[in-house]
Amino acid sequence: MTVKPIVLNDLPTDLDYLRLPNHVAVIMDGNGRWAKRRGLPRIMGHQRGVDTLKDLLRCCKDWGVPALTAYAFSTENWGRPLDEVEFLMTLFERVLRRELREMMEENVRIRFVGNLAVLPPSLQEEIARSMQDTQNNTGIDFTVATNYGGRQEIVQACQAIATQVQQGLLNPQDIDESIFEDHLYTKGIAHPDLLIRTSGEMRLSNFLLWQLAYAEIYVTQTLWPDFNREEFHQALLAYQQRERRFGKI
């Protein structure tokens, strides 16, 4: 279980610290549209989006939100133009290499979830190094969904469980939610309490389909590169005004 930090910096006075979400997930949508509106190439939107994510991570740490998950690259994103995909892979690698020292200083634990085996080998090496070096950090849990697809995750979990049943290692009657979750990419990571999606799109886009079952959803028209602390503040206010019943009365 993630423990909230005690020391907070600049938490808005209208937010109740005791009612903050323990885990926030974000679908970072709108980088390309942000760049197009400014007459810039799409890659400039992705570069600006990295800065936005970095600031949100620091904001979560400052305000006492102990876990953040970002949807960085979906299994469907391979269908984008080749030059954009190649740029994104290079960007991920460059950011990891550049930011690792700061993540250590900020006490950030970073984890990657998704089908990482098909990523470029050099990026896989940076991912493995960053997870290894930060695994004992306790300031904030930062999960990056890369080459991630919720349906793919569920299918591979079913395949792994079916193999265990076939081998006589597991009785079908013993399969429950706990066993199923042990076979997901997100094993050991608490479910998000709040999902934020930018750019006004009203869909999950194959993101954390199992884990978001009872998450509160907040959608803003703001494009991801323009998402800032005030936007996050409004999302948290909206979250705290809701009554979470988890299917009960």
Secondary structure, DSSP 8 states (H G I E B T S, - for coil): -----S--SS--TTS-GGGS-S-EEEE---HHHHHHHTT--HHHHHHHHHHHHHHHHHHHHHHT--EEEEEEEEGGGGGS-HHHHHHHHHHHHHHHHHHHHHHHHTTEEEEEES-GGGS-HHHHHHHHHHHHHHTT--SEEEEEEEEE-HHHHHHHHHHHHHHHHHTTSS-GGG--HHHHHTTSTTTT----SEEEE-TT--S-TTSSTTTTTT-EEEE-SS-GGG--HHHHHHHHHHHHTS---TT--
